[in-house]
Amino acid sequence: MKKVAFSIEGKRLEVELEEGFANYLQDDLIRNSISFNQDNRASELLRLYLKALKQNYDNQKQIEELLSHISTFSV
């Protein structure tokens, strides 16, 4: 487990995550200009959250399409 800490509009938050996911999260936040050493706006984190949800939605649709396609071959 690894702790990740950052500030959102004056509140310091710390979460403990599985190490691989924590590293992935830190890299993604850095790529999206989220700072671990200074305050971040809630609107920026909301934007990133919605971006992640959209990516998850798109991935789920692709999985469903692939499963549907695969099931046509197994008959």
N, C-alpha and C positions, 0 to 999 in steps of 0.2 A: 504494500500500500504506500501511496505517496500523497503528501499534502500539496494542494495548489491554493494559493491565496491571491486575491485581488480586491480592489475597492470599487464600489458602485455608489456614486453620488454620496460620498462621505461615510459609507459603511464598509468596513473591512470584513470580507467573507473568506472563510477557509473551508475547503472540502477535501475529504480523503478519498482517493480513487485508486483503482488497480493501476499499477505502475505504467503499463503499456498505454492504457487509455489516458492517464494523466499526461504522459509525454506527448501523445497525439493532440490532446486538448491544448496544452501549452503552445505547441507548434502552430496549431490552427489559430489560436487567439493572437499570437504574434504576427502571423501572416495577415490578419485582419485588423492590425493596428490597435489591439487592446493591450494596455500597459499593466504590468504587475507592480510597478513602482509608483504609479500616480493614479488619481481618481479617473474613473470611466463613467460616461453617461449611460443611463439606463436605456435610452433610445438606441444606442449603438449595440448594446447586448441583445435587445429585442430584435433588431435587424438581423443579427447573426443567428439568433434562435429561429426566426422565421425562415432564414436561408437554409438552416439545417433541416427544418421540418419539410421544406420543399424538396430538398435532396432525398430525404427519407421517403417521401411520397413518390417521387420519380423512381427510386430504386424498387419500391414495393410494386409499382405498376409494371416495371420491367420483369420482375420475378414472376408476377402473375401471367404475363404474356409468354414468358419462356416455359412455364409449367403447362400452360394451355397448349403451346406448340409441341412440347414433349409428349403430352398425353395423346395427341393425334397419332404419334408413331407407335405407341405401346398397344394399340388395339389390334 
